[in-house]
Amino acid sequence: MIILKDWNFWLSLLFIINFISLPSDPFLGAFWFWHLFLGVVGIVWLGSLIIHKKRT
């Protein structure tokens, strides 16, 4: 899969993992809004990357 070689994929995956780990760590919970924002950005970024790769 060509998408795995794209740095945008790995960066968006990092944002999504950051969002998933939010409830498990009390320290991260203090900054919940920032992590929620990064999670949404990661999901949108990954979705747009997949749509872009399907069009080309």
GROMACS elastic network, one bead per residue, 0.5 to 0.9 nm:
[ bonds ]
;  ai    aj funct       b0    kb
    1     4     6  0.60183   500
    1     5     6  0.78698   500
    2     5     6  0.56451   500
    2     6     6  0.72562   500
    2    53     6  0.87372   500
    3     6     6  0.53911   500
    3     7     6  0.86954   500
    3     8     6  0.87547   500
    3     9     6  0.67186   500
    3    49     6  0.82933   500
    3    50     6  0.78378   500
    3    53     6  0.74515   500
    4     7     6  0.78623   500
    4     9     6  0.65496   500
    4    10     6  0.75231   500
    5     8     6  0.88620   500
    5     9     6  0.78767   500
    5    10     6  0.85277   500
    6     9     6  0.55623   500
    6    10     6  0.71257   500
    7    10     6  0.52728   500
    7    11     6  0.62101   500
    7    12     6  0.86142   500
    8    11     6  0.51412   500
    8    12     6  0.60617   500
    8    13     6  0.84314   500
    8    45     6  0.77058   500
    8    46     6  0.76021   500
    8    49     6  0.74073   500
    9    12     6  0.53168   500
    9    13     6  0.60952   500
    9    14     6  0.86422   500
    9    45     6  0.80746   500
    9    46     6  0.61786   500
    9    49     6  0.71948   500
    9    50     6  0.87849   500
   10    14     6  0.61374   500
   10    15     6  0.87444   500
   10    46     6  0.89694   500
   11    14     6  0.50528   500
   11    15     6  0.64424   500
   11    16     6  0.87872   500
   11    42     6  0.75662   500
   11    45     6  0.88210   500
   11    46     6  0.87902   500
   12    15     6  0.50924   500
   12    16     6  0.62904   500
   12    17     6  0.87032   500
   12    38     6  0.89245   500
   12    39     6  0.84294   500
   12    41     6  0.75389   500
   12    43     6  0.67953   500
   12    44     6  0.83343   500
   12    45     6  0.59155   500
   12    46     6  0.55957   500
   13    16     6  0.50405   500
   13    17     6  0.61479   500
   13    18     6  0.84968   500
   13    42     6  0.64836   500
   13    43     6  0.80462   500
   13    46     6  0.73717   500
   14    17     6  0.51478   500
   14    18     6  0.61231   500
   14    19     6  0.86550   500
   14    39     6  0.88316   500
   14    42     6  0.75305   500
   15    18     6  0.50137   500
   15    19     6  0.63038   500
   15    20     6  0.87913   500
   15    35     6  0.81759   500
   15    38     6  0.55387   500
   15    39     6  0.52761   500
   15    40     6  0.81763   500
   15    41     6  0.72842   500
   15    43     6  0.79145   500
   16    20     6  0.62463   500
   16    21     6  0.87003   500
   16    38     6  0.73686   500
   16    40     6  0.76363   500
   16    41     6  0.82415   500
   16    42     6  0.52966   500
   16    43     6  0.64116   500
   17    21     6  0.61405   500
   17    22     6  0.86780   500
   17    39     6  0.76966   500
   17    42     6  0.88771   500
   18    21     6  0.53031   500
   18    22     6  0.64873   500
   18    35     6  0.66519   500
   18    36     6  0.87449   500
   18    38     6  0.75391   500
   18    39     6  0.66977   500
   19    22     6  0.53282   500
   19    23     6  0.84432   500
   19    32     6  0.88596   500
   19    35     6  0.55358   500
   19    36     6  0.59832   500
   19    37     6  0.83636   500
   19    38     6  0.67863   500
   19    40     6  0.80736   500
   19    42     6  0.86308   500
   20    23     6  0.72304   500
   20    24     6  0.82899   500
   20    39     6  0.77605   500
   21    24     6  0.55095   500
   21    25     6  0.68078   500
   21    28     6  0.81855   500
   22    25     6  0.60466   500
   22    26     6  0.80917   500
   22    27     6  0.89230   500
   22    28     6  0.58400   500
   22    29     6  0.60081   500
   22    31     6  0.88339   500
   22    32     6  0.68994   500
   22    35     6  0.68160   500
   22    36     6  0.80830   500
   23    26     6  0.73041   500
   23    28     6  0.78066   500
   23    29     6  0.64669   500
   23    32     6  0.86175   500
   24    28     6  0.81800   500
   24    29     6  0.81163   500
   25    28     6  0.53661   500
   25    29     6  0.62589   500
   26    30     6  0.67948   500
   27    30     6  0.56202   500
   27    31     6  0.76274   500
   28    31     6  0.54935   500
   28    32     6  0.64880   500
   28    35     6  0.77563   500
   29    33     6  0.86142   500
   29    35     6  0.84320   500
   30    33     6  0.84649   500
   31    34     6  0.56318   500
   31    35     6  0.65136   500
   31    36     6  0.87611   500
   32    35     6  0.51639   500
   32    36     6  0.59667   500
   32    37     6  0.85322   500
   33    36     6  0.50175   500
   33    37     6  0.61356   500
   33    38     6  0.86373   500
   34    37     6  0.51063   500
   34    38     6  0.62421   500
   34    39     6  0.86249   500
   35    39     6  0.60444   500
   35    40     6  0.86127   500
   36    39     6  0.50795   500
   36    40     6  0.62978   500
   36    41     6  0.86232   500
   37    40     6  0.52545   500
   37    41     6  0.61880   500
   37    42     6  0.86080   500
   38    42     6  0.60459   500
   38    43     6  0.86374   500
   39    42     6  0.50433   500
   39    43     6  0.62429   500
   39    44     6  0.86541   500
   40    43     6  0.51476   500
   40    44     6  0.61620   500
   40    45     6  0.83974   500
   41    44     6  0.52146   500
   41    45     6  0.58827   500
   41    46     6  0.84710   500
   42    45     6  0.50187   500
   42    46     6  0.60114   500
   42    47     6  0.84570   500
   43    46     6  0.52269   500
   43    47     6  0.61120   500
   43    48     6  0.86095   500
   44    47     6  0.50801   500
   44    48     6  0.60977   500
   44    49     6  0.85031   500
   45    48     6  0.52300   500
   45    49     6  0.61196   500
   45    50     6  0.86971   500
   46    49     6  0.50388   500
   46    50     6  0.62325   500
   46    51     6  0.86630   500
   47    50     6  0.52063   500
   47    51     6  0.62391   500
   47    52     6  0.85655   500
   48    51     6  0.50685   500
   48    52     6  0.59988   500
   48    53     6  0.85523   500
   49    52     6  0.50583   500
   49    53     6  0.61418   500
   49    54     6  0.86433   500
   50    53     6  0.51453   500
   50    54     6  0.62274   500
   50    55     6  0.87631   500
   51    54     6  0.51795   500
   51    55     6  0.63824   500
   51    56     6  0.89283   500
   52    55     6  0.52675   500
   52    56     6  0.65035   500
   53    56     6  0.53309   500
